[in-house]
């Protein structure tokens, strides 16, 4: 879905704050047209918009910073300064940036674990974000949240369980309607979570009460390492809520995202109920830092997307074609982003770890002791000790991805060799119990 500019101009000045909110009210002079949106049970917005120099320059700056902070996070992880999970957003910057431009700071946002850039968009500083990644007391969650649990005003994370943020988003939207705030809630999830039952429960609740909730499926083509076509019987995710209207958007085009996002927010504010937005996007990196991202797709595929659809390069071309800035000026922005993120990394490294007592602050429920688990209870030990030779060999079988939690070992041992399967944990648990009964 490549866009084309059909009217050039010189742009006009506006303040940073004005630029970040309400672009449509400005008399911009650059007209941009893109492919028509695919819609379901609705008409959708026009496939064109008006932009200006300031908007394009801010989009370029913001997305450049987002990509740079993820590059720094990648470096810190490889130096073993970041522990645990770490999921990067490289390639998907237009979704976060465009949707943030379409709403106000009083609106609400919740997402999954690929959340660093959302924190920046909502107003957190790179120092707060990188310090949190390094588990430091100066982090946005005082070092207790890490990569997947970051929070700031009107941003509710960062959630580590696949799809768990979706019913929470519906609940946040319920609060907005109950209190008549006029605000909306953006509820992000990935194509890997699109088959989760709790998402459909959230759909039902949102439509039943016509909640101002915009469900945003960031379809980056792979749920962990499973291509969407091997996991979803129907992969037009914008139609999957059945009774909720939907729209499919070029998620690599920040102007298309902003146009559709503004239309969606207006829809919800008018009391028309929820919407589903499918963002056609792509992640350049693996699912997480433990995944090189090359076992289930080719390097040529990734490079092809970079060359044809990269969201930052698209904005760069608009800027240069319309003489909004020179190549040297854009390079200076990239250099400044590099310096800012490097300084933020230095701050994070130099910051102290939280004091032990911090573990007990912000705890609002009495903790219940957890039962100790013996090593002999674990699946791998049981299979190695009691499994037959075929099961032991199957553990060594190579499959496309394998999963971060070695869940495929369980499936292989129970059901024999498998290829790509979708990760429905509740379904897997039920299948395991049924298999035990058949033995």
C-alpha positions in Angstrom: 0.0 0.0 0.0 2.4 2.7 -1.2 1.3 6.3 -0.9 1.9 9.1 -3.4 2.1 12.8 -3.0 0.3 14.8 -5.6 0.6 18.4 -4.3 3.9 19.9 -3.1 4.3 22.9 -0.7 6.6 24.7 1.6 4.9 23.8 4.9 4.1 26.1 7.8 5.2 26.5 11.4 3.3 25.4 14.4 4.3 24.5 18.0 5.4 21.1 19.0 2.3 20.6 21.2 -0.1 21.7 18.4 1.7 19.5 16.0 1.2 16.4 18.2 -2.5 17.0 18.5 -5.2 18.0 16.0 -3.3 18.1 12.7 -6.5 18.1 10.7 -7.3 21.6 12.1 -4.2 23.1 10.5 -4.2 24.4 7.0 -1.4 22.1 5.8 -0.4 22.2 2.1 0.9 18.7 1.3 -1.9 16.4 0.0 -1.1 12.7 0.3 -3.2 9.9 -1.2 -3.0 6.2 -0.3 -4.9 3.0 -1.2 -8.5 2.7 0.0 -9.1 1.1 3.4 -10.6 -2.3 3.5 -13.7 -2.1 5.7 -16.3 -4.3 7.4 -19.8 -3.1 8.4 -18.7 0.5 8.0 -17.6 3.0 5.3 -14.3 4.2 6.7 -12.5 7.4 6.1 -11.3 8.9 2.8 -8.1 7.5 1.4 -6.3 10.8 1.5 -5.1 13.4 4.0 -3.5 16.8 4.3 -0.2 17.1 6.1 2.5 19.7 6.5 6.2 20.2 7.1 6.0 20.2 10.9 3.9 17.1 11.0 6.3 15.2 8.8 9.4 16.4 10.6 7.9 15.3 14.0 6.9 11.9 12.6 10.4 11.4 11.3 12.0 12.5 14.6 9.7 10.4 16.8 10.0 7.2 14.7 13.8 7.7 14.5 14.0 7.9 18.3 11.8 4.8 18.7 14.0 2.8 16.4 17.1 4.0 18.1 16.0 3.2 21.6 15.2 -0.3 20.5 18.7 -0.6 18.9 20.2 0.5 22.2 18.0 -2.0 24.1 19.3 -4.7 21.7 22.9 -3.7 22.5 22.3 -3.7 26.3 20.6 -7.1 26.2 23.6 -8.6 24.3 25.9 -7.2 26.9 23.8 -9.0 29.5 22.7 -5.8 31.2 19.1 -6.5 30.5 17.7 -9.7 31.9 14.6 -11.7 31.3 12.3 -11.0 28.3 12.8 -8.2 25.8 10.6 -7.6 22.8 11.6 -5.0 20.2 9.3 -2.9 17.9 11.6 -2.3 14.9 9.5 -1.9 11.8 6.2 -1.2 13.5 6.8 2.4 14.5 4.2 3.9 12.2 1.4 2.1 14.2 2.3 3.6 17.6 3.2 7.0 16.2 0.1 7.4 13.9 -2.4 6.3 16.5 -0.9 8.5 19.2 -1.3 11.5 16.7 -4.9 10.6 16.3 -5.9 10.8 20.0 -5.3 13.1 23.0 -3.2 12.6 26.2 -6.5 12.1 28.1 -7.3 9.0 26.1 -6.1 5.6 27.3 -3.7 3.0 25.9 -3.0 -0.6 26.8 -0.8 -3.1 24.9 1.1 -6.3 25.2 4.8 -6.8 26.0 6.2 -4.9 22.9 5.7 -1.7 24.8 8.9 0.5 25.0 7.9 2.8 22.1 4.4 3.2 23.5 6.0 4.6 26.7 7.8 7.2 24.7 4.7 8.1 22.7 2.8 8.6 26.0 5.4 10.9 27.4 8.0 8.8 29.3 11.6 9.7 28.8 14.3 7.4 27.3 16.1 7.5 30.6 13.1 6.2 32.5 12.6 3.5 29.9 16.2 2.2 29.7 16.6 2.4 33.4 13.5 0.2 33.8 15.0 -2.3 31.3 18.1 -2.5 33.4 16.0 -3.0 36.6 17.2 0.3 38.1 15.5 2.4 40.8 15.3 5.3 38.4 13.1 3.3 36.0 9.4 4.1 35.4 8.4 1.2 37.5 11.3 1.6 39.9 13.1 -1.4 38.4 10.3 -3.9 39.3 8.5 -4.1 36.0 11.3 -4.6 33.4 10.6 -4.7 29.7 7.0 -6.0 29.8 5.6 -4.0 32.7 6.0 -0.3 32.1 3.4 2.2 33.1 2.8 6.0 32.8 -0.1 8.3 32.9 -3.1 6.8 31.0 -0.9 4.0 29.8 -1.6 0.6 31.4 1.3 -1.5 30.2 3.0 -3.7 29.1 1.3 -7.0 29.9 3.2 -10.3 29.8 0.3 -12.8 29.2 -0.7 -13.1 25.5 -4.1 -11.4 25.0 -4.7 -10.6 28.7 -4.7 -6.9 28.0 -7.8 -7.1 25.8 -10.4 -7.6 28.5 -8.5 -5.0 30.6 -8.9 -2.6 27.7 -12.6 -3.2 27.6 -12.8 -2.5 31.3 -10.9 0.8 30.9 -13.3 1.7 28.1 -16.3 0.8 30.4 -15.0 3.3 33.0 -14.9 6.0 30.3 -18.5 5.4 29.3 -19.7 5.0 32.9 -18.1 8.4 33.9 -19.0 10.0 30.6 -15.5 11.3 30.0 -15.6 11.3 26.2 -12.3 9.5 26.1 -11.4 6.3 24.3 -9.2 3.3 25.0 -6.8 1.9 22.4 -6.4 -1.8 23.1 -3.5 -3.3 21.2 -2.9 -7.0 20.6 -1.0 -9.1 18.0 -2.1 -11.6 15.4 -0.7 -14.2 17.8 -3.3 -13.2 20.4 -6.1 -12.9 17.8 -7.3 -16.5 18.5 -7.5 -16.1 22.3 -10.9 -16.7 23.8 -10.5 -13.7 26.2 -10.3 -11.4 23.2 -13.7 -12.6 22.0 -15.1 -12.2 25.5 -13.8 -8.6 25.4 -15.5 -8.1 22.0 -18.8 -9.3 23.4 -18.6 -7.0 26.4 -17.6 -4.0 24.3 -20.4 -4.4 21.8 -23.0 -5.3 24.4 -22.5 -2.0 26.1 -21.2 0.0 23.1 -17.9 0.8 24.8 -15.5 3.4 23.4 -12.8 0.8 22.8 -10.7 0.6 19.7 -9.3 -2.9 19.4 -6.0 -2.7 17.3 -4.6 -5.9 15.9 -0.9 -5.3 15.0 -0.6 -8.0 12.4 3.1 -8.4 12.0 2.6 -11.7 10.2 4.1 -14.0 12.9 2.8 -15.2 16.3 6.1 -15.9 17.9 7.4 -18.0 15.0 4.2 -19.2 13.6 2.9 -17.6 10.3 -0.6 -16.4 10.7 -1.9 -18.6 7.9 -0.9 -21.7 9.9 -2.6 -20.4 13.1 -5.8 -18.7 11.9 -8.6 -20.3 9.9 -9.5 -16.8 8.8 -6.8 -14.1 8.7 -8.9 -11.0 7.9 -8.6 -10.0 11.5 -10.6 -6.8 11.1 -13.7 -8.9 10.4 -13.3 -11.4 13.2 -15.4 -9.6 15.8 -18.5 -10.4 13.7 -20.8 -7.8 15.1 -18.2 -5.0 15.5 -17.2 -2.9 12.5 -13.6 -3.1 11.4 -11.1 -1.5 9.1 -7.8 -2.7 7.7 -4.9 -0.2 7.5 -1.5 0.0 6.0 0.4 -0.1 9.3 3.7 0.9 7.6 2.2 4.2 6.5 2.0 6.7 9.5 -0.3 9.0 7.6 -2.8 6.2 6.8 -2.7 5.1 10.4 -3.3 8.6 11.7 -6.2 9.1 9.3 -7.9 5.8 10.2 -7.1 6.4 13.9 -8.8 9.8 13.9 -11.8 8.4 12.2 -12.0 5.5 14.7 -11.7 7.8 17.7 -14.4 10.1 16.3 -16.6 7.0 15.8 -16.2 6.0 19.5 -16.6 9.5 20.9 -19.9 9.7 19.0 -21.3 6.8 21.0 -21.3 4.3 18.1 -19.5 1.6 20.1 -16.3 -0.3 19.6 -14.2 -0.8 16.4 -11.6 -3.3 15.3 -8.5 -2.0 13.4 -6.1 -4.4 11.7 -2.7 -2.9 11.1 -0.8 -4.5 8.3 2.7 -4.2 9.6 5.9 -6.2 9.9 8.6 -6.7 12.6 12.2 -6.8 11.4 13.5 -8.6 14.4 12.7 -11.9 16.1 9.8 -12.3 18.5 12.1 -11.6 21.4 15.8 -11.4 22.0 16.1 -15.2 22.2 14.7 -15.6 18.7 17.0 -14.7 15.8 13.9 -14.5 13.6 15.5 -16.4 10.7 14.3 -19.9 11.1 10.7 -19.3 9.9 11.4 -16.7 7.3 14.2 -15.7 4.9 16.5 -12.7 5.2 15.4 -11.8 1.7 11.8 -11.4 2.9 12.9 -9.1 5.7 15.1 -7.0 3.5 12.4 -6.7 0.9 10.0 -5.2 3.4 12.7 -2.8 4.6 13.4 -1.6 1.1 9.8 -1.2 -0.1 7.7 -0.4 3.0 9.9 0.9 5.8 7.8 3.5 7.7 10.7 5.9 8.4 12.0 5.8 4.8 8.5 6.6 3.6 8.4 9.8 5.6 11.9 10.7 4.7 10.9 10.5 1.0 7.9 12.7 1.6 10.1 15.3 3.3 12.7 15.3 0.6 10.3 15.3 -2.3 8.4 18.3 -0.8 11.6 20.1 0.1 10.6 20.2 3.8 14.3 19.5 4.8 17.6 18.5 3.3 19.3 15.2 3.6 21.9 16.8 6.0 19.1 18.0 8.2 17.6 14.6 8.5 21.0 13.1 9.2 21.4 15.6 12.0 18.1 14.4 13.5 19.3 10.8 13.4 22.6 11.8 15.0 20.8 13.7 17.8 18.6 10.6 18.4 21.7 8.4 18.7 23.3 10.8 21.2 20.1 11.1 23.2 19.7 7.3 23.5 23.4 6.7 24.3 23.2 9.3 27.1 20.0 7.6 28.4 21.9 4.3 28.4 24.7 5.8 30.3 22.2 7.2 32.9 20.6 3.8 33.2 23.9 1.9 33.7 25.0 4.4 36.3 21.7 4.3 38.2 21.5 2.2 41.4 19.4 -0.9 41.8 16.4 -0.6 44.0 16.8 -1.3 47.7 15.5 -4.7 48.9 12.7 -3.0 50.8 11.3 -1.7 47.5 10.0 -5.2 46.9 7.2 -4.6 49.5 6.1 -1.2 48.4 3.0 -0.7 46.3 1.7 -4.2 47.4 -2.0 -4.0 48.2 -2.7 -7.6 49.0 -1.2 -10.0 51.6 1.1 -12.4 49.8 0.3 -16.1 49.9 3.3 -18.5 50.1 4.0 -20.5 46.9 4.4 -24.2 47.0 8.0 -25.3 46.2 8.4 -27.4 43.1 10.9 -30.2 43.0 13.1 -30.7 39.9 11.7 -34.3 39.6 8.3 -32.7 38.9 9.4 -31.1 35.7 8.5 -32.5 32.3 12.0 -32.9 30.9 13.2 -35.0 33.9 10.1 -37.2 33.8 10.5 -37.9 30.0 14.2 -38.5 30.3 13.7 -41.0 33.2 10.4 -42.6 32.2 9.8 -41.9 28.6 10.4 -44.4 25.9 13.2 -44.1 23.3 10.9 -42.5 20.8 9.8 -39.8 23.2 13.4 -39.1 24.2 14.4 -38.8 20.6 11.5 -36.5 19.8 12.8 -34.0 22.3 15.8 -33.7 20.0 13.7 -33.2 16.9 14.2 -29.9 15.2 11.0 -27.8 14.5 10.7 -24.4 13.1 10.7 -22.4 16.3 10.4 -24.4 19.4 8.9 -21.8 21.7 10.4 -19.8 24.5 8.8 -22.0 27.1 9.7 -25.3 25.5 6.0 -26.0 25.2 6.5 -27.9 22.0 8.4 -30.6 24.0 5.2 -31.2 25.9 3.2 -31.4 22.7 5.7 -33.7 20.9 5.8 -36.1 23.9 2.0 -36.3 24.2 1.0 -36.3 20.5 4.0 -37.2 18.5 6.0 -35.0 16.1 4.3 -31.7 15.3 5.0 -28.8 13.1 3.7 -25.3 13.6 0.9 -25.0 16.1 -0.7 -21.9 17.6 -0.1 -21.2 21.3 -3.4 -21.6 23.1 -2.3 -22.5 26.6 -5.8 -23.4 27.8 -6.4 -25.7 24.8 -3.0 -27.3 25.4 -3.8 -28.0 29.0 -7.1 -29.6 28.1 -5.5 -31.7 25.5 -2.9 -32.9 28.0 -5.5 -33.9 30.5 -7.5 -35.8 27.8 -4.4 -37.6 26.7 -3.6 -38.7 30.2 -7.1 -40.3 30.5 -6.5 -42.3 27.3 -3.4 -43.9 28.6 
